[in-house]
Amino acid sequence: MAKTDRVRTVVTWSLAVAGWVVSYAFFYPWMQSSGGDFFGGWALAFQGPGFSIGFSCDLGAVTAMVLFLAIWERRKLGSGWAVAIALSLMLSVSMALALYLVRSWQGAASRS
């Protein structure tokens, strides 16, 4: 594995793990106070600060990860795709991630 691939992998996993750990630091107390009924308490979840802060932290980490990947992979993705992925973050993190994955798969298929 090349050094640049290692850096990309480490940063990506670091952001993913940080998003999970930080968000669950907020989710866990909420889960304990709601009796662990995650799906049953979904409607009540955003009334308490723990869940909404944890959810925001998770989305923030994923947003940073997708933006990092779009910038890091801009040569492979193409500049237009990298810009589209970065701008789509203003609409939806899921949309940006889907655009990144689709373009990555297209690139992998063309190299095969």
Beta strands, then each sheet from edge to edge (+ up, - down):
end
